[in-house]
Amino acid sequence: MNVVIFTGGNGNANLIKHLKDIPFVNLSLLINGYDDGLSTGIIRSANRGMLGPSDFRKNFTYIIDDFTESNRNIKRLFEHRMSESETKNLLQSPANLIALLLAQEFTLDSRSQAFIERYFLLGATQLLQFTQNFDELVGFSIGNIVMGGLFVETQDFNLALLNLTRQFQLTAQLINVSTEDDSKLVAFDAEGNLLKNEADIVNYKGDKPLKSFYLLSLASLTSLDASKSYTESEIESLAKIPPISKEAQLALQEADVIIFGSGTQFSSLLPSYRICQSAILDSSAKKVAIVNNHYDSDIQNISFDQFMGQILAELGSPNLDFFDSILVDPNSLIQPKERLSSIIVQRIADINNKHDGQKLWNWICRSIDMKDGAVHIGVHFYGNSLPMVDQHYLPEIARLNSDNSRKIKFVVGEDSQHAAYHLHIDASGKIALFEIDSWINIVQMNQLDAVIGSRFESRRQLIRSFKHSLVESNRNFFFALITSYFVSFFYFLRFGRIVPDPLSGVYLVKANRQINYNHISGFLKQINRLPAAELASFPIGYRTFKETNLFTKVGTVIKNLVRLYV
């Protein structure tokens, strides 16, 4: 599933961190490089033609895997800002500074260390040729210097991003929306005053949203008379729209879902939409907009209609029907006055009122196909914990089906015979049906025949499962983990297919494939007999209960291993 997110530095961090751990998601982050504040502005000036690296640097730290100490230190190093003593060391010897940092605070593997040393020295040398002003350099981001070094070598910002991606084998793409250019961002406030750089836009203190923005070439910007007040028409006559990069064009062309993320609108997002407008309009992907929870400085006291109107204006679309769904948290300061069918108001934020990555992704998946009518899923329970069906599942089914915003309807009993999909689920109550919603759109888009839930699909899930397991015992949890991998291994030996978590207890099957569930081993063997069958493993949450019986688990494992070879 190809997912594209228009993003800036911080607004979509939790969503990105969640998506990069999902194996079936090919994630592309579309970012513009027009920021020019603080160290970013200095590094751009030191490297003529370079775009601002800071938002790319931040997103790099979101998507790099943190399984190893080296990668965790890379993340910390990229966000590290030089102290006064480190700045003095930089001015004396950049080589000594990076050697000291890597030896004392940021231990790396040999391959990463060689990479960082090489590009830090290239970037630092170029920077010091431009300025040796202590006040300008103190607090400078190490990551920006490294990215400056990548640009020094390539003289191509997009190629520099590609080299960074390849070096650390990133699970997502960092994509600059434009081809190489030296554009600078300017804007007008509600009173018609010109803000001459991106830093002024981000730090704007007015009580009304900004009115408009423009991209000017460096030559056009430097030609402006500092003592003169310019009208919007004068600035508009100097403005340009940089051409879209081939990487951004391809990502949008191949996208299944395009997410217009939250964030600073006038600097991080709206310019990207303007540059990519034609490619967005040509895309057949599902389109989802996420509304900010808070007012940023550039959109103080903005209304919902104004917020969406600015986005639609840059996309060249007249109305909200352009989006398949618009997600708004009920605690957001930007609330719609009327509830159109495409506007979904649901709790997608955490206790700190920041967007929760998992909640947000679940609602994105649930909402994007609502216009296509209901999808019926027949629910079939197995196991000996039938009281759990009455206590947990039937009330959950009734609650979910009563939500008219959901396209998915769960059916039980005779009505399930005519369902499009069949869900076979452990009657113990350990699986939350809510999560199945997020599967359906992906199953339909990719024409999958069967899905097996996986409790251990990502490191984050594994950690969460550890925490949940404390409701039972560590013994039970470790046994569940080991035995699931054990059965998976024997299935691989038997049929040559890898199923990460065959004992998860949740199996979704397309009705027209006529795959029946009697037990997991029989189910897996039926799929194997259909060579064209598309089988996938999707992440699933896991609820635990104290009454879980270890001996029952042992018996289940033994029976399934025997059945695989019968």
C-alpha positions, 0 to 999 in steps of 0.5 A, a space after each residue: 500500500 503506497 501512502 504519501 504524506 505531505 508533512 513539515 517538521 513536527 505536525 505528523 511525527 506520531 503518524 509517521 512513527 506508527 506507519 514506518 513500522 507497518 510492513 505492508 505500507 510503502 511510506 513517502 514523505 513529501 517535504 519542502 525545503 523553504 525554511 531558512 531560520 537560525 542554523 537552517 538559514 546559515 547552512 543554506 547561505 553557506 551552500 548556495 543553491 541548497 534548500 533548508 534541511 531541518 524538516 528533512 532532518 527531523 523526519 529522518 529521525 522519525 523513520 530511522 529504525 532504532 533497534 540498535 544503539 548505533 541508530 539510536 545515537 544517530 537520532 540523538 546526534 542529528 538533533 544535537 545542538 552545539 554548546 558553547 564549548 563545542 562551538 569553540 572546538 568547532 572553530 579550532 578543529 572540526 575533526 577533533 569535535 566530531 571525534 570527541 562527540 563520537 567517542 564520548 556521547 554518540 557511539 556508532 558502528 564503524 560504517 555509520 561512524 565513517 559516514 558521519 565523520 566524512 560528511 560532517 567534515 565536508 559540511 563544517 569546512 564549507 560552513 566555516 568558509 562562510 562564517 566563523 562568527 561564534 554567535 551564529 554557530 553556537 546552538 548549530 544542529 549537527 544534523 544540518 552540518 552533516 546534510 550540508 556535507 552531503 550537498 557539498 559532495 553532490 551539489 544536488 539536494 535530492 541526490 543528497 537525500 537519496 544517499 542518506 536514505 541508502 546509507 541507513 536503509 530507511 523504511 520510508 522515502 524522504 522526498 523534496 517536492 521541487 527540483 533544485 532551486 534557490 526559492 525563498 518564502 514570503 507572505 502577507 499578513 491580514 493587514 497587508 504587511 510583507 513578511 520577508 522570510 520563512 522565519 518571520 512567517 513561523 514566528 508571526 505574532 498577529 491575531 489573524 491568519 496570514 493572507 497569502 504567500 509567494 515563492 521568490 527567487 533569491 535574486 528577486 528577493 535580494 532586489 527588494 528595497 528594504 525601505 519600501 513597502 510592497 503591495 501584494 500585486 508587486 510581489 506576485 509579479 515577481 513570484 514563481 512556482 518551482 517545478 515538481 521533482 520527478 521523485 514527488 511526481 512518481 510518488 503521487 502517481 503511484 499513491 494509493 492514499 495521499 494524506 494532507 497532514 497537520 502542521 504549519 500551513 503557510 511554510 510547511 504545507 501550502 507551498 508543497 500543495 501549490 508545487 504539486 497541484 497538477 500531480 495531486 489532481 491527476 492522482 486517483 488515490 484516496 485523499 485524506 485531510 487532517 485538521 490541526 488541533 491547535 492554532 499555529 502562529 500563522 493561523 491564529 483564530 482561523 475558522 474551519 472554512 478558512 482552514 480548508 479553503 486555503 488548502 482547496 485554493 492551492 489544490 485548485 478545487 472548489 469544494 470539500 468533496 475533493 477529499 474522501 475524508 477530513 479528520 477532526 478531533 473533537 477537542 480541536 480548536 478548528 471545528 466545522 459548523 456543519 457535518 458533511 459526509 466527508 467530515 469525520 469528528 472522532 477522538 484521534 488525539 492522545 491525552 496531551 491533545 497531540 495526534 495519536 499515530 495508531 488512532 489516526 491511521 485506524 480512522 484514515 483506513 476506516 473513512 476513506 471508502 465510506 462513500 462506496 457503501 457498507 462491507 459486511 463481515 461475517 463473524 465466526 467464533 471458535 474456542 471454548 470461551 463462549 461467555 466472552 462472546 456475550 460479555 465482550 464481542 456481542 456488545 462490541 458488535 452492537 456498538 460498532 454497527 450503531 455507528 453510522 459513520 462506519 462502512 463496515 458492518 459485522 454480522 453473526 449467525 445466518 446473516 453471515 452467509 452472504 458476507 463479503 468477508 469471513 472473520 474467524 476469531 478466538 472466542 477468548 475476547 483477546 482481539 478488538 474488532 475495531 482494529 479489523 476496520 483498518 484492514 478492509 480498505 487495504 485488503 480491497 485495494 491489494 485484492 488479498 484473499 486472506 489475512 492473518 493477524 500478527 501480535 508481533 509485527 513491529 517493535 512497538 507492538 511487541 513492547 505494548 504486548 509485553 506491557 499488556 501481558 502483565 495482566 496475565 504473567 510473563 510466563 504466559 506471554 513468553 510462551 505465546 511468543 515462542 510457540 507462535 514462532 515455533 509453529 511458524 517455523 514448522 509451517 515454513 519447513 512444510 510449505 515454504 511460506 512465512 506466517 509471522 504469527 499463526 496462533 494470533 487467533 484472528 483470520 480474515 478470509 475473502 468469501 469467494 475464495 471458499 477457504 474454510 476454517 476448522 483449525 489453524 493448520 487446516 486453514 493454512 494448508 487450504 491456502 497453500 493448495 491455492 497457489 494464486 492465493 494472496 496471504 498477508 499478515 497485518 498488525 493486531 492489538 492483543 487484550 489479555 485476561 487473567 483466566 488464560 490457561 497455560 496448559 490449554 496453550 500447550 495443547 493447542 501448539 501440539 495439536 497444530 504441529 501434528 496437523 501440519 504433517 497429517 
